[in-house]
Amino acid sequence: MPCIIFLIIGLVAYTPETCAFASIALRPPPISLTATVVPPLPPSPVSHQTAVVVGGGPVGLATALMLSNPPHSMNVTVLEQSKGETSVAMYDPRKAYLYNINPRGLAWFDGHPDALAKLKHSGSAAVGGFGNFVVVPADPSQPIPPPKAASASGNITTFSAKRPSYWIRRHATIELLQDCLVEQEMDRQQLGLSDIGSVTVVAGQRFAGVSVNDSDGSVTVETTDGRHYAANLVVAADGIDSAVRLYLASCREQSWLASRRRSFGVKRYRSPSTGLRIKSLQFPSNFTVHDSDGSMLKTESETLYSIKSIHTGPRNFISMGLLPTKEQHGIRPTNIITRPNHQVWKLQNASQVKAWFQAAFPRMDFDSLVDDTEWERFAAASGTKFPYCQHSKGVAVSSPDGQAGVALVGDSAHAFPPDIGQGINAGLMDVIALDRALRGDDIVKGNATGRFPASLGQALDRYQRNRVPEHRALIRLARFGAPYQYNQPWRRDRLGKKMWTANVVFRVALHKLSRGLIPRTAILMAQDSKLTFRQVMRRADSTVLIIKASLLLSTFWFLARRLALLA
């Protein structure tokens, strides 16, 4: 069971949407280009309006693709604060995140077939959830077991095998979305597709504020270097510390921008995994490990690994986690996740770090795996802390005439530790919800109503009403879903994990004994992409109500029997 629970390690819910990325204007054209002919959709009331997306991460680029395509056909400007050479989405060891894009996130890709094809090409498909995994014992005399499937019957984390999920690195996700934007722009220019809006990505632009243009009802986004970008719609996809959200929460402008100022405050909750520190050590792909018979076992890049250390104390226990990657050559990030007082954070230099790891993992040949430059980089890296579970109490605001507005998507609206593996997927679900709200479709089921909203403001109001309670349920799931999977050695962690496991086993048993009448535990129900997070948590809460009602009826029956005997 602990081996299975490890599988979610590294799923990046904490994924700030700002990173060094490629400016589309500098990207080389693709070798081949195939135009996709789609039936025309009726224009919406927001067609050919302008939009500014703040943040050029995966969710920001997905938003730009959505807004620029029919029926919205907006002209979109993406503002990204990162600078530098941007011809390729570069790998950054400080942000060595791997996404597991599951059916919730794949729903966005279904609406963008070119992006889906690129995801299937670049991502590592995992049927049944997370794919195969191996737990490498700390003792070199113990044999390394063969890979096991994460979806084996009876495990706590059982996933539907109807559709694979895809493991993909963050920078590769950005690159494939940029490729889609490049190809879309070439289609628009070469084929004269007037129903497709333009997308312009501008690097090195840090958000400073928003102001209202009284003349035409639009808004203007200002950057710290004094540039101005006019738009009808502003979408904040700029991460957990969203500058757009902070501006709206403290806005003192005498306009509608300040009308919901208090709603943009953030509600924060602590999770058992809040405050854990993580950083990555770079291994080569398909590295080798000493097996018990003295041979060298070559690892598989598309298999999950958990490599245990020989240390077991509260301040020196450690486990190296490696998530699947499609790349057969190059670098493979190895996640180190610990409590803040762990010994690894007190090591001063590369030689100390190397000596400590070699003592902790005797079956690893670090001399051939990691060079001195990487040890120096790792020793100097401060790593990242898992955040609080948080969500904004508001995600949209619009002008009284409904002609302009601001919306939050992704980490700018909600953030949490990577326990439940829904970070990128929840962000893409926001983009889907915004798309459906602008179309006038049913936001939950996606069914077309045939009625576009009367204005942009009306669409944003629908988005607000749907997402705020959905985000509230998502944060509850993040707090209690699977927070003890990192196997931390503190007493409270060990006790908490035992209690959490007992709760899960109890609910699973009730579900089986009641023949499905009592719902499964929340973390299992969350794997059903047909259920919203609100539906998941409502069903989980119903179990508590059933238990309370049963205890109350049992108590009443017992007292009634006692009174009858006394009478």
VOGU-3710 file (C-alpha; in Angstrom, 3 decimals, decimal comma):
1> mpciifliig> 0,000/0,000/0,000  2,725/2,590/0,798  4,330/1,729/-2,537  1,138/2,529/-4,399  0,563/5,742/-2,484  4,021/6,922/-3,556  2,844/7,048/-7,144  1,366/10,497/-6,915  4,738/11,990/-5,801  5,721/14,801/-8,112
11> lvaytpetca> 2,311/15,342/-9,694  2,465/19,017/-9,974  -0,450/20,821/-8,502  2,002/23,475/-7,411  2,797/24,724/-10,908  3,272/28,488/-11,109  2,279/29,546/-14,580  5,367/31,718/-15,117  8,503/30,215/-16,646  11,156/30,794/-19,273
21> fasialrppp> 9,533/29,902/-22,565  9,706/30,416/-26,264  8,497/33,590/-27,936  6,414/32,468/-30,850  7,744/35,212/-33,057  11,238/33,695/-32,802  10,246/30,055/-33,236  11,368/28,437/-36,485  8,497/27,280/-38,711  7,616/23,584/-38,505
31> isltatvvpp> 8,973/21,244/-41,155  5,513/20,288/-42,376  2,125/21,904/-42,014  -1,239/20,266/-42,490  -4,287/22,505/-42,526  -7,263/21,133/-40,635  -10,616/22,003/-42,186  -13,373/22,320/-39,595  -17,019/23,233/-40,105  -17,633/26,912/-39,322
41> lppspvshqt> -19,233/27,770/-36,003  -21,591/30,705/-35,566  -19,817/33,783/-34,200  -20,302/34,682/-30,571  -20,899/38,190/-29,173  -17,204/38,363/-28,250  -15,849/37,406/-31,705  -12,882/39,456/-32,912  -12,618/41,271/-29,612  -9,226/41,550/-27,965
51> avvvgggpvg> -7,882/39,642/-24,985  -4,755/39,815/-22,830  -3,562/36,641/-21,099  -1,139/37,333/-18,265  1,211/34,355/-17,920  2,741/32,201/-20,652  2,748/28,847/-18,863  0,707/25,821/-19,996  -2,643/27,141/-18,759  -1,987/30,600/-20,202
61> latalmlsnp> -1,097/29,213/-23,645  -4,097/26,859/-23,541  -6,296/29,877/-22,815  -4,798/31,789/-25,746  -5,471/28,862/-28,096  -9,049/28,605/-26,881  -9,824/32,330/-27,172  -8,269/32,717/-30,626  -10,240/29,831/-32,128  -13,876/29,913/-33,299
71> phsmnvtvle> -16,395/30,808/-32,151  -14,527/33,390/-30,031  -11,880/34,319/-32,629  -10,258/36,895/-30,365  -6,980/38,641/-31,060  -4,902/37,592/-28,046  -1,747/39,014/-26,506  0,104/36,773/-24,036  2,344/38,600/-21,545  5,121/36,496/-20,032
81> qskgetsvam> 7,528/37,954/-17,488  10,471/35,657/-18,319  13,229/36,996/-20,540  16,110/35,544/-22,539  16,629/33,509/-25,670  13,294/31,940/-26,433  13,615/29,918/-29,640  13,015/26,695/-27,683  11,121/25,980/-24,471  14,148/25,290/-22,296
91> ydprkaylyn> 14,387/22,689/-19,553  14,921/24,315/-16,158  16,143/22,066/-13,287  14,461/24,428/-10,818  11,110/23,621/-12,412  11,646/19,975/-13,291  7,940/19,248/-13,061  6,236/16,347/-14,754  2,529/16,524/-15,409  0,167/13,581/-15,434
101> inprglawfd> -2,548/14,802/-17,793  -5,538/12,600/-17,037  -9,016/12,477/-18,638  -10,035/15,722/-16,907  -7,237/17,626/-18,590  -7,532/15,612/-21,796  -10,999/17,095/-22,263  -9,266/20,345/-23,301  -6,985/18,474/-25,718  -10,039/16,783/-27,253
111> ghpdalaklk> -11,122/20,211/-28,459  -7,701/20,823/-30,018  -6,819/17,711/-32,088  -3,388/19,020/-33,174  -2,378/19,527/-29,535  -3,685/16,068/-28,625  -1,613/14,464/-31,386  1,506/16,256/-30,129  0,757/15,183/-26,545  0,473/11,545/-27,594
121> hsgsaavggf> 3,779/11,854/-29,450  5,697/13,594/-26,644  4,016/12,119/-23,567  4,413/8,735/-21,920  1,062/6,964/-21,965  0,047/5,303/-18,692  -2,936/2,983/-18,955  -4,900/2,767/-15,744  -3,564/5,905/-14,097  0,169/6,063/-13,394
131> gnfvvvpadp> 1,601/3,089/-15,308  4,215/0,656/-13,987  6,259/1,231/-10,846  9,218/-0,280/-9,017  10,233/0,165/-5,386  14,007/-0,295/-5,098  14,911/-1,636/-1,607  17,573/0,179/0,400  19,479/-3,015/1,201  21,760/-3,932/-1,746
141> sqpipppkaa> 21,436/-7,619/-0,830  17,723/-7,571/-1,633  16,743/-8,163/-5,273  15,032/-5,388/-7,213  11,454/-6,526/-7,921  9,973/-6,451/-11,433  7,656/-3,570/-12,406  4,067/-3,709/-11,173  0,967/-2,013/-12,557  -0,461/0,829/-10,474
151> sasgnittfs> -4,020/-0,205/-11,238  -3,857/-3,699/-9,744  -7,157/-4,762/-8,212  -7,438/-4,201/-4,491  -5,029/-1,296/-4,216  -6,255/1,916/-2,679  -5,409/3,992/-5,744  -7,358/2,084/-8,387  -7,911/4,015/-11,604  -10,066/3,568/-14,658
161> akrpsywirr> -8,236/1,966/-17,549  -10,682/3,220/-20,181  -8,344/5,993/-21,288  -4,620/6,474/-20,675  -3,161/9,491/-18,958  0,047/11,063/-20,255  3,215/11,913/-18,368  4,954/14,914/-19,908  7,525/17,415/-18,724  6,457/20,982/-18,129
171> hatiellqdc> 8,799/22,489/-20,709  7,653/19,906/-23,287  4,032/20,868/-22,611  4,858/24,517/-23,231  6,744/23,625/-26,386  3,889/21,629/-27,908  1,404/24,433/-27,154  3,752/26,954/-28,746  4,010/24,723/-31,827  0,214/24,745/-32,047
181> lveqemdrqq> 0,180/28,542/-31,909  2,858/28,787/-34,608  0,971/26,419/-36,905  -2,308/28,210/-36,221  -0,772/31,553/-37,166  0,629/30,059/-40,377  -2,814/28,653/-41,199  -4,365/32,042/-40,585  -1,895/33,906/-42,792  -1,312/31,398/-45,585
191> lglsdigsvt> -4,856/30,113/-45,918  -6,605/33,393/-45,131  -8,731/31,929/-42,331  -10,579/35,022/-41,133  -12,437/33,134/-38,416  -9,208/32,516/-36,466  -7,865/35,251/-34,224  -4,213/36,127/-33,866  -1,943/35,308/-30,911  1,076/37,445/-30,042
201> vvagqrfagv> 3,393/36,356/-27,250  5,522/39,077/-25,646  8,346/38,010/-23,312  9,825/40,085/-20,499  6,533/41,782/-19,598  5,687/41,959/-15,894  2,122/42,925/-14,981  1,694/46,243/-13,147  -2,024/47,057/-13,212  -5,326/47,407/-15,072
211> svndsdgsvt> -7,258/50,571/-15,856  -10,653/51,220/-17,434  -10,995/53,054/-20,744  -14,100/55,185/-20,330  -14,259/55,989/-24,038  -14,964/52,480/-25,368  -15,563/50,395/-22,214  -12,430/48,288/-22,646  -9,546/47,897/-20,198  -5,815/48,475/-20,501
221> vettdgrhya> -3,156/46,255/-18,975  -0,009/48,120/-17,963  3,386/46,464/-17,490  6,236/47,553/-15,236  8,223/48,934/-18,165  5,390/51,303/-19,097  3,814/49,424/-21,997  0,043/49,329/-22,413  -2,181/46,625/-23,932  -5,874/47,317/-24,540
231> anlvvaadgi> -8,379/44,469/-24,314  -11,984/43,535/-23,724  -11,040/40,485/-21,671  -8,075/39,992/-19,322  -7,315/36,444/-18,177  -4,931/35,912/-15,263  -2,877/32,723/-15,655  0,127/34,001/-13,731  0,426/31,437/-10,968  -0,026/31,041/-7,251
241> dsavrlylas> 1,212/34,552/-6,432  -0,903/36,079/-9,202  -0,122/39,769/-9,621  -3,498/40,259/-11,339  -5,412/38,757/-8,425  -3,412/40,772/-5,898  -4,108/43,951/-7,875  -7,862/43,279/-7,966  -7,884/42,461/-4,247  -6,251/45,808/-3,388
251> creqswlasr> -7,708/47,922/-6,217  -8,613/51,468/-5,179  -9,587/52,679/-8,641  -13,010/54,324/-8,765  -14,412/51,864/-11,283  -16,020/48,452/-11,623  -12,579/46,860/-11,215  -12,912/47,459/-7,471  -16,558/46,358/-7,259  -15,604/42,838/-6,119
261> rrsfgvkryr> -12,367/43,736/-4,375  -13,073/41,634/-1,287  -13,962/38,561/-3,324  -10,412/38,320/-4,651  -9,006/37,607/-1,223  -7,483/34,154/-0,810  -8,664/31,555/1,709  -5,765/29,363/2,861  -5,837/26,025/4,638  -3,009/23,874/5,928
271> spstglriks> -2,591/20,325/4,651  -0,360/17,631/6,214  1,929/18,077/3,196  2,019/21,881/3,347  5,583/23,055/3,944  7,359/19,978/2,593  10,468/20,951/0,631  11,367/19,544/-2,769  14,251/19,810/-5,189  15,508/17,619/-8,002
281> lqfpsnftvh> 18,778/15,816/-8,620  19,427/15,214/-12,327  20,098/11,615/-13,387  20,707/10,373/-16,931  17,776/8,583/-18,540  17,917/4,780/-18,328  20,535/4,889/-15,556  21,702/1,667/-13,908  21,333/0,359/-10,331  23,227/-2,438/-8,571
291> dsdgsmlkte> 21,069/-5,552/-8,175  21,528/-8,167/-5,441  23,417/-10,601/-7,722  26,085/-8,019/-8,525  24,701/-7,173/-11,959  23,699/-3,693/-13,095  19,971/-3,277/-13,734  19,128/-0,751/-16,430  16,083/1,348/-15,514  13,263/2,121/-17,929
301> setlysiksi> 12,470/5,774/-18,588  8,707/5,166/-18,754  8,557/3,356/-15,394  8,034/4,953/-11,973  10,797/4,349/-9,416  11,012/4,865/-5,682  14,569/4,300/-4,445  14,790/3,927/-0,658  17,706/5,019/1,524  19,200/2,954/4,340
311> htgprnfism> 18,518/5,788/6,795  15,271/5,540/8,773  15,512/8,399/11,281  13,140/11,415/11,348  15,846/13,725/9,996  17,768/11,456/7,641  15,176/9,171/6,013  14,876/9,920/2,330  13,443/8,416/-0,817  14,273/9,330/-4,405
321> gllptkeqhg> 11,236/9,437/-6,688  11,487/9,262/-10,480  8,407/9,802/-12,619  7,939/8,406/-16,143  9,235/10,295/-19,164  9,058/9,560/-22,884  12,587/10,854/-23,447  15,008/7,936/-23,786  18,120/10,096/-23,686  19,161/13,127/-21,718
331> irptniitrp> 18,222/14,136/-18,184  15,803/12,468/-15,791  14,838/14,551/-12,738  14,848/12,759/-9,374  12,576/14,284/-6,744  13,792/14,707/-3,159  10,873/15,534/-0,814  11,467/16,027/2,923  10,463/17,970/6,000  12,263/21,355/6,316
341> nhqvwklqna> 14,554/20,150/9,140  16,014/17,266/7,142  19,798/16,853/7,068  19,942/17,268/3,299  19,083/20,974/3,608  22,011/21,582/5,960  24,722/20,243/3,637  26,977/23,116/2,635  28,752/22,090/-0,546  28,920/19,549/-3,373
351> sqvkawfqaa> 31,384/17,206/-1,665  29,220/16,974/1,466  26,094/16,317/-0,588  27,772/13,604/-2,662  29,200/11,861/0,395  25,842/11,972/2,181  23,946/10,499/-0,778  26,548/7,793/-1,373  26,242/6,698/2,260  22,424/6,803/2,122
361> fprmdfdslv> 22,135/4,844/-1,145  24,883/2,178/-1,188  23,487/0,450/-4,272  23,847/3,603/-6,395  27,072/4,344/-8,295  26,940/8,130/-8,088  30,396/8,570/-9,649  28,979/7,423/-12,978  25,538/8,988/-12,530  26,142/12,559/-11,382
371> ddtewerfaa> 29,043/14,827/-12,284  30,588/17,504/-10,052  28,740/20,327/-11,806  25,376/18,767/-10,990  26,377/18,168/-7,352  27,307/21,853/-7,104  24,022/22,949/-8,660  22,021/20,673/-6,360  23,899/21,824/-3,248  23,260/25,489/-4,104
381> asgtkfpycq> 19,580/25,019/-4,990  17,137/26,167/-2,318  14,304/24,046/-3,653  10,591/24,781/-3,392  8,036/24,484/-0,610  4,669/22,829/-1,032  2,058/25,595/-0,641  -1,052/25,950/1,450  -4,298/24,718/-0,062  -5,822/27,969/-1,228
391> hskgvavssp> -8,474/29,414/-3,511  -9,732/32,845/-4,421  -13,247/33,677/-3,243  -13,889/35,290/-6,618  -12,658/34,471/-10,119  -14,265/37,085/-12,372  -15,400/40,704/-12,504  -17,026/42,579/-15,397  -18,138/46,065/-16,361  -21,762/47,143/-15,795
401> dgqagvalvg> -22,434/47,129/-19,557  -20,870/43,666/-19,906  -18,372/44,740/-22,562  -15,181/44,114/-20,562  -14,007/41,858/-17,768  -11,232/40,012/-15,928  -11,110/36,276/-15,130  -8,745/33,984/-13,188  -7,705/30,514/-14,328  -5,341/27,864/-12,995
411> dsahafppdi> -3,028/28,529/-10,070  -4,054/32,176/-9,916  -7,495/30,946/-8,764  -6,486/27,849/-6,766  -3,307/26,084/-5,654  -2,412/23,116/-3,483  0,374/20,562/-2,909  0,762/17,885/-5,602  -0,980/15,196/-3,551  -4,015/14,502/-5,736
421> gqginaglmd> -2,380/14,926/-9,142  -4,911/17,494/-10,360  -2,828/20,681/-10,714  -2,523/20,964/-14,502  -5,844/19,166/-14,972  -7,733/21,592/-12,729  -6,213/24,515/-14,638  -7,291/23,091/-17,995  -10,758/22,493/-16,552  -10,945/26,234/-15,802
431> vialdralrg> -10,121/26,965/-19,441  -12,850/24,544/-20,550  -15,350/26,187/-18,193  -14,446/29,659/-19,499  -14,836/28,426/-23,078  -18,259/26,941/-22,355  -19,388/30,062/-20,502  -18,429/32,239/-23,478  -20,273/29,881/-25,823  -23,354/29,735/-23,609
441> ddivkgnatg> -23,059/25,945/-23,257  -23,773/23,908/-20,166  -20,539/24,429/-18,216  -20,651/21,041/-16,484  -21,787/18,733/-19,296  -20,732/20,832/-22,262  -24,074/20,422/-24,023  -24,705/23,165/-26,568  -27,723/25,298/-25,714  -27,758/27,183/-29,012
451> rfpaslgqal> -27,898/30,457/-27,099  -24,832/32,635/-26,766  -24,673/34,857/-23,665  -25,930/38,364/-24,279  -22,549/39,831/-23,367  -19,065/39,052/-22,125  -20,158/40,134/-18,644  -22,991/37,629/-18,593  -20,578/34,865/-19,598  -18,145/35,810/-16,823
461> dryqrnrvpe> -20,968/35,783/-14,272  -21,773/32,193/-15,298  -18,094/31,315/-15,026  -17,955/32,834/-11,530  -21,033/30,952/-10,314  -19,659/27,641/-11,552  -15,981/27,829/-10,609  -16,033/29,275/-7,081  -17,945/26,340/-5,497  -15,998/23,915/-7,701
471> hralirlarf> -12,695/25,342/-6,456  -13,924/25,178/-2,868  -14,620/21,457/-3,286  -11,270/20,961/-5,050  -9,412/22,465/-2,088  -11,259/20,195/0,350  -10,226/17,210/-1,758  -6,626/18,448/-1,804  -6,557/18,776/1,990  -7,868/15,300/2,781
481> gapyqynqpw> -7,476/13,259/-0,420  -3,972/11,746/-0,112  -1,705/14,018/1,959  0,469/11,323/3,584  1,846/9,618/0,492  5,367/11,016/0,903  6,077/8,646/3,837  7,621/11,282/6,056  9,133/9,800/9,262  7,791/12,254/11,867
491> rrdrlgkkmw> 5,565/10,628/14,466  2,606/12,784/13,534  3,124/11,819/9,874  3,208/8,095/10,684  0,163/8,367/12,955  -1,707/10,525/10,427  -0,992/8,071/7,632  -2,287/5,143/9,703  -5,489/7,027/10,522  -5,931/8,126/6,898
501> tanvvfrval> -5,358/4,568/5,638  -7,832/3,171/8,174  -10,421/5,708/7,037  -9,922/4,769/3,388  -10,096/1,028/4,102  -13,225/1,535/6,230  -14,981/3,491/3,472  -13,977/0,995/0,802  -15,326/-1,831/2,970  -18,615/0,030/3,521
511> hklsrglipr> -18,864/0,597/-0,225  -18,478/-3,123/-0,922  -20,735/-4,277/1,913  -23,494/-1,882/0,846  -23,126/-3,008/-2,798  -22,324/0,513/-3,874  -25,019/2,277/-1,851  -22,362/3,983/0,271  -19,897/5,890/-1,961  -16,187/5,129/-2,129
521> tailmaqdsk> -13,601/7,394/-0,561  -13,113/10,798/-2,185  -9,653/10,157/-3,653  -11,040/7,163/-5,568  -14,149/8,971/-6,781  -11,965/11,822/-8,028  -10,540/9,470/-10,666  -13,938/9,428/-12,371  -13,669/12,373/-14,755  -17,444/12,390/-15,242
531> ltfrqvmrra> -17,851/13,638/-11,664  -17,200/17,269/-10,787  -15,228/17,959/-7,640  -18,433/19,188/-6,011  -20,129/15,881/-6,786  -17,134/13,981/-5,411  -17,173/15,836/-2,104  -20,957/15,706/-1,772  -20,873/11,939/-2,140  -17,994/11,689/0,333
541> dstvliikas> -19,963/13,824/2,806  -23,011/11,603/2,341  -21,024/8,720/3,844  -20,507/10,754/7,008  -24,221/11,539/7,145  -25,108/7,865/6,718  -22,728/6,874/9,533  -24,090/9,587/11,835  -27,657/8,603/11,062  -26,849/4,934/11,717
551> lllstfwfla> -25,228/5,751/15,060  -28,207/7,913/16,029  -30,707/5,192/15,125  -28,642/2,574/16,947  -28,496/4,750/20,053  -32,249/5,400/19,888  -32,960/1,679/19,469  -30,670/0,795/22,409  -32,289/3,373/24,708  -35,755/2,281/23,659
561> rrlalla> -34,896/-1,327/24,498  -33,480/-0,319/27,873  -36,593/1,712/28,723  -38,841/-1,164/27,649  -36,965/-3,552/29,937  -37,166/-1,125/32,868  -40,892/-0,684/32,335
//
